[in-house]
């Protein structure tokens, strides 16, 4: 009997690259059939809170509220290795200038928002769809914007100024990459099925990395206007060796980010981080 597994992820070039082999039937998944659902990350975070999805991309920050229902798969991480979400403004600003300002954020459960609160706790968050944050900053609707996805590479084209790179700041603080997103699996699926899903996901990522041209061709339909070389750069930022497996440093980074979120009062409960292979 064929069993259908719903896999949800963002309609972004990096996630599309990661799931290319699964979406295009490039790997043998036996009696499992994967159906892909594409929605923005904050919507996926909210759906995961309700336990709707079997396998989904989520923000690492959101995992703090999902750990009872979901475990982190060892594959599929988006890690910012000395780079990450970028805080931008119309005019040059320093860190102290951020205090008290209105900042467009891509969602309250995003890891970008948690990192910004650790960087500067005192600001007014303005939840804004991630793909119009640059517009909001340009128009003056907000003082600053916190950019994820392709906006990290395009803000300067629009005359915006970098105030801080969250991944660079986090590395200076900790010596670790900034864990932004991961893939989770619902624990009630059972150990045997979870192992199969984990193996297929890793195979999909590995296939994309080994067949970069085809995977990038697939990813370009989600690149939101980026020309190919820039889309390739963006994919390389977030689909790489970290994505095949967190490794010990990646696992340490996840636990440290969530611990610091709790210690700072931004996450109500200390999180017991559970990786599928732990």
N, C-alpha and C positions, 0 to 999 in steps of 0.2 A: 504493500500500500504506500502511495505517495503521501507524504505529509508536507503541508505548506507552512513555511516560517516567514512571518512578516519582518522585514528588515527596514528600519527607518533611518534616514540620514538627511543631512542638509543638501540643498540643491547647489552645491559649490564645487568648484573644480577639484579641490583636494579630496573631498569625500567621493566624488564621482570616479576619480582615478583609483581610489582605494577599492571601490566596489565594482570596477569595470569587469573583471573576470566573472564575478557572480552574475552581474546583470546581463552579460553577453554569452553566458553558457560556456565559458572557456575552461572550466574545471569540472570534474566529475563530482557531483554532490549526491550520488546514489539515489535513495528514495526520498531525499529532501528537495523540495522546490521552494526557491526563495522569491518572494514578492516584495518589490521595493516601494517604499513610501517616502516621498521627498517633502520636507517641510523645514522651515527655519528652526534654528537650534533652540530658541526660547519656547517655541510651540512643542518641540519634542521633549524638552525638559518638563513642561506642564503635563503632557500626555503620559510621560513615564511616572510622574507623581501619582497618577490615577491607575498605574499598572496596566495600561492599555496595550503596550507594545511588548512583543517577545524579545526582540533584539533591537537596540536603538543606539544611535550616537547621542550622548548627553554631555553637558558641561561637567567638568570635575567638581565644580562648586555644587551643582545640582545633585551630584551623587551623595552629598552629605545628607540629603533628605530622602534618598532612594535605597539606602544600604539594607533596609529590612527586606525589600522585594527583589533587588537586583545585585548581581556580582559583576565586577569589572572583568571583561575579557582581557587576556594578556596582549592582544593584538588590536591595533586600530587607534592608538593614541595620537593626538595632536599635541606635540610638545614644542614650546618656544625655546630653542637653545640659544640664549643670549639675544633673543628678539621675541616680539609678541605683540599684543594689542597696543595701539599707539594713541596717546592722548594728544589732541591737536587743537589749535586755536587760530583765530584770524590774525592775531598779532603775536609776536614773541612773548613768552611768559616763563617765569621760573616756578619752581615747585611751590614756593610760599604763596604765589599768586593764585593757586588753585583753590585755596581755602575759602569756603563760603560761596563759591561760584556755582552756576547752573551748568551741569554736565550731562549731555546726551549719552545715555548708556544703552547697550543693545539688549538689555533684559536683566532683571534682578537676580536671576539664577546663573547668569553666565560667570565663567571664571574670570573674564576680563573685569567685571564689576567687583568681584571679591579682591582681585589683585589691586585695583585702584583704591579700594577702601583701606587696604593694608598700607598702601603708599601714602594716602592722604585721607583720613577718616572724615574730615569736615568739608562736605560739599553737598549740593542739592542735586540728587539724581533725577534725571528726566528720561524715563523709559521711552525709547524711540526705535522704530524698525531699523535694523542695522544698515540697510541699504539707502537710507535717507539721512543718516547722521551727518555726512559731509554737507548736504544741502542745508540742514538746520544750523550748522555752524556758520556757513557762508551767509545765510540770511540774517544772522544775529538772533535767532530764536533762543539760542543757548550761548553760553560763554565759551564752552569747550565741548569736544566730542571724543568719545572713546571708540576707536575704530577696530573692527575685526574683519576677517575675510579680506577680499581684494583691496578694500579701502586702505589697508596698511601700506600698500604700494603706490596708491594713486593720489593720496592727499596733496602732495606737493604740486601736482599738475594743476590743482585748483587754487594754488596760492596759499594753502594753509601751512601753519608752522608746527613742527614737532615740539611738544612740551616735555614728554617723557615716553619712553618705550618700556612697557611693563616687564617684558622678558629680560631686557638688559638690566633694569633695576633689580629684579628678583635674583638674577645671577650674581650681581654685585653683593646682594644681601646674603645669599645662601651658597653660592657656587654650584647651583643646580639648575636644570632647565625648568621652565614654567609649564606645569601641566594644565592644558586648556580644555581638551576634549578627550573622551574615551568612548568605547563601545561597551554597553552593558547587556547582560542576558538575564532574563527573569529566572529566579532560582527554582520556581516550581516546575520548570521543564524537566528537571531530573538530571542526574550526573551524566548518564550515557549520552543523552541528546545534546547536552551542553558541550560535551567533549567533541562531538561531531561538528557542531556549529563553530566552535573555536578553531578546529582544524580547517574547515572550509574558509573561514574568514582570513586566517593566516595565508592560506594558499592563494586567495584572491589578491591580497596585498603583494605577496611575493611575485605573482604573475605580472601584475602591473609594473612593478619595479624592473622585472626582467624583459618586459615588452613595452618599453616606455612610449614609443611612437604611437602604437595602437591605443594604449591607455590614455595618452594625452589627446589623441583625436576624439575619444569618447568624452573626455573631461571638458573639451573646449565648448561644448554646447551649454555648459554651466559657468563659463568664465566671465559672464557679465561684461562683455566688451573689451576684456584684456586682449591685447595682441599675443600671439602664440609664445614668444620668448618670455614675456612677462608672466604669462600663465604658467609656463614651465618653471620659472623661478618660484612662484607662489606654491605650486605643488611640491617642489623640492623642499620648501620650508617646513611643510607639515606632513609629507609622506616620505619617510626615510627609515633609517635603522630603528629609530625610536618607535616607529609605527609597527614594525614587525614584532617587537617585544619591548616592554618598558625597561627591562633589566633592573638591576638592583638600585641604580641611581634614580631611574624613573619612578620606581615604586616608593623610594624614599621621598622623592619630590612630591608625589601625590599626598602621602601621609603628612608631610611637613606643611604643605599649603592648607590642608584641612585642619590640622592642629593649630596653626597660627590663626586661622579664621575663628576657631573656637576660643582660643586664648584671648583674642581681641574683642570677643563678644558678638561677632557677626554670624556665627553658627551656634545655635543653642545647645546642641549636644556634641560631645566628643564622638568622632566617627570611627567605627571599627571597619577599616578598609579591607574588603575581601576580594582577592583576585581568584579567578577560576582555578588556577594551577597552584594556589597556596595550600 
